Amino acid sequence: MMIALVLIGLSALLALGIGIQARSGHEMGLEQWTVGGRGFGAALVFLLLAGEIYTTFTFLGASGYAYGLGAPAYYILAYGTLAYIISYFMLPAVWSYARRHALVSQPDFFAKKYDSPALGVLVALVGVVALVPYLVLQFTGLGVIVQAASYGAIPKGVAVVIGATVVTLYVVISGIRGSAWTSIIKDTLIILVVLFLGIYLPLHYEGGIGAMFAAVDKAKPGFLAFAATGKSVSWFVSTVMLTALGFFMWPHSFGACYSAKNAAVFRKNAILLPLYQLVLLFVFFVGFTAALVVPGLKGAATNMALLKITVAAFPPWVVGIVGATGVLTALVPGSLILMCAATLFSRNFVAVLRPQTDEQTVKLAKLLVPVVAVIGAYFAIAGSDTIVALLLMGYSFVTQLFPALICSLLARNPVTKAGAFAGIVAGVGTVIYFTMSAETLAKLAPTWPEWLRDLNVGTVALLVNVVVMVGVSAVTARARVVEKALP
Amino acid sequence: MKRIGWLAVVPFIGMFAGPVFHNSVTPFIFGMPFILAWIVLWVLISSAVMALIYRLDPAAGETES
């Protein structure tokens, strides 16, 4: 047992060491700390943008989702691919506008495009709110790893606090450069570990991948296709659309694209990133094998599926390596999210209300890092959601920024600042209503046809958002024309 | 968006067509359930489509925007 914990501890120390190394030679001003001085080439941007593919979400979340729900997990392979296709057309325009105006964060972009500091503040708030469940899921993952690697000796609460502390230290010390470099190690390790587990486990327990799927189909008929109700095909299509549109609306992903050296980087990456995420397939193999070998986990406990089968199949030192990999997959995105949430709050909320210098902004952001970490740790300990459910909640929020963003890239934007503002408020309000009341369309409208009732509520909110945005834009644009026409 | 860009709509239609028209575990393809194999196939096709667009898009290599 000790050996597993020691390996995990070493991986955290290694990441901290890299973070300290990476900052040397770079003055940590606002632009360096957050966008790496805009000097990242294709390889580093590739890794930052790919950061989301290989996080705790995929490692523990995707395997757990496959374990617990079966076919719905397939959505995770589909949405990234479609998001990268969108990025080919969207990100070069975002990048060049951001560079021209020396923008640092996502709210800057909206504020500048719509010439409205208030819209910037709203976008910052939506971003912070969406980032919280994302951070919670990284901490949940860290907690699960420490818990499993200690073979249950360290309870969940303590495990989450340890994880949150390490992430906080890491952010304060390293900034974005450390994250980019640690990403290289993280991605190498996770690909090796996932390929190994995804090939070895089905082979060892069931005699091969095909035999494993046949056994799952026999043990749980229908598990490998979509259900007729609930998480049905309609849920799949709406969820994939929601998450593909929202993929680059995350403040940290949006901000990470500013760090590119030039615009062509994104177009090249759109060809390679879909292939890069195919490794996810092997994560599914692990989850499905675990459903046969270590059945019985329910609800949030399905987050443990990958580690549980690892513990069952291997000696402690292998558990240590898998756990160490898991720590890095939570550490890198966790640090980006934390840094981003703190910077958003400091730069796009506090600084707008009470002007401050760049040094003060960085200082306040660094002070806020532990505060945000405590909030995340609290929800990770108190909550009982699966990792995938947490991410989907964040997506419902963050995708509400998409309509206003994509319209702002048009040559003649038909959306007014009031329209953008009202649309985002209406969309986010709808999501909050559904989240708080635990309502679903199926409950609200039992007479609607099945495919309508199964829609992801985030897409319903998106529809409300667009309708309000178009309506308010039409009214305010006309008002403006009338105003101009008056003498 | 240049005309060639519209080719990017194809992966969206393809990705969804499989589950919508044939939501079934069988036939197994390369040992994988049908829908999973279908999605994997469309991930590969998507990458190929983007490579094609990249080749044919005269603005693809431009570094400014």
Chai-1 contact restraints between the chains, C-beta under 6 A:
chainA,res_idxA,chainB,res_idxB,connection_type,confidence,min_distance_angstrom,max_distance_angstrom,comment,restraint_id
A,Y74,B,L36,contact,1.0,0.0,6.0,A-B,restraint_1
A,Y74,B,I39,contact,1.0,0.0,6.0,A-B,restraint_2
A,L77,B,I39,contact,1.0,0.0,6.0,A-B,restraint_3
A,A78,B,M15,contact,1.0,0.0,6.0,A-B,restraint_4
A,A78,B,I39,contact,1.0,0.0,6.0,A-B,restraint_5
A,T81,B,V43,contact,1.0,0.0,6.0,A-B,restraint_6
A,T81,B,S46,contact,1.0,0.0,6.0,A-B,restraint_7
A,I85,B,A8,contact,1.0,0.0,6.0,A-B,restraint_8
A,I85,B,P11,contact,1.0,0.0,6.0,A-B,restraint_9
A,P92,B,S65,contact,1.0,0.0,6.0,A-B,restraint_10
A,A93,B,S65,contact,1.0,0.0,6.0,A-B,restraint_11
A,S96,B,E64,contact,1.0,0.0,6.0,A-B,restraint_12
A,S96,B,S65,contact,1.0,0.0,6.0,A-B,restraint_13
A,I209,B,G31,contact,1.0,0.0,6.0,A-B,restraint_14
A,G210,B,G31,contact,1.0,0.0,6.0,A-B,restraint_15
A,F213,B,G31,contact,1.0,0.0,6.0,A-B,restraint_16
A,F213,B,P33,contact,1.0,0.0,6.0,A-B,restraint_17
A,D217,B,V25,contact,1.0,0.0,6.0,A-B,restraint_18
A,L224,B,V25,contact,1.0,0.0,6.0,A-B,restraint_19
A,L224,B,P33,contact,1.0,0.0,6.0,A-B,restraint_20
A,A225,B,N23,contact,1.0,0.0,6.0,A-B,restraint_21
A,A225,B,S24,contact,1.0,0.0,6.0,A-B,restraint_22
A,A225,B,V25,contact,1.0,0.0,6.0,A-B,restraint_23
A,A225,B,I35,contact,1.0,0.0,6.0,A-B,restraint_24
A,F226,B,N23,contact,1.0,0.0,6.0,A-B,restraint_25
A,V233,B,P19,contact,1.0,0.0,6.0,A-B,restraint_26
A,V233,B,V20,contact,1.0,0.0,6.0,A-B,restraint_27
A,V233,B,N23,contact,1.0,0.0,6.0,A-B,restraint_28
A,F236,B,P19,contact,1.0,0.0,6.0,A-B,restraint_29
A,V237,B,F16,contact,1.0,0.0,6.0,A-B,restraint_30
A,N262,B,T63,contact,1.0,0.0,6.0,A-B,restraint_31
A,A263,B,T63,contact,1.0,0.0,6.0,A-B,restraint_32
A,A263,B,S65,contact,1.0,0.0,6.0,A-B,restraint_33
A,A264,B,G61,contact,1.0,0.0,6.0,A-B,restraint_34
A,A264,B,T63,contact,1.0,0.0,6.0,A-B,restraint_35
A,R267,B,Y54,contact,1.0,0.0,6.0,A-B,restraint_36
A,R267,B,A60,contact,1.0,0.0,6.0,A-B,restraint_37
A,A270,B,M50,contact,1.0,0.0,6.0,A-B,restraint_38
A,I271,B,S47,contact,1.0,0.0,6.0,A-B,restraint_39
A,I271,B,M50,contact,1.0,0.0,6.0,A-B,restraint_40
A,I271,B,A51,contact,1.0,0.0,6.0,A-B,restraint_41
A,I271,B,Y54,contact,1.0,0.0,6.0,A-B,restraint_42
A,P274,B,V43,contact,1.0,0.0,6.0,A-B,restraint_43
A,P274,B,S46,contact,1.0,0.0,6.0,A-B,restraint_44
A,P274,B,S47,contact,1.0,0.0,6.0,A-B,restraint_45
A,L275,B,S47,contact,1.0,0.0,6.0,A-B,restraint_46
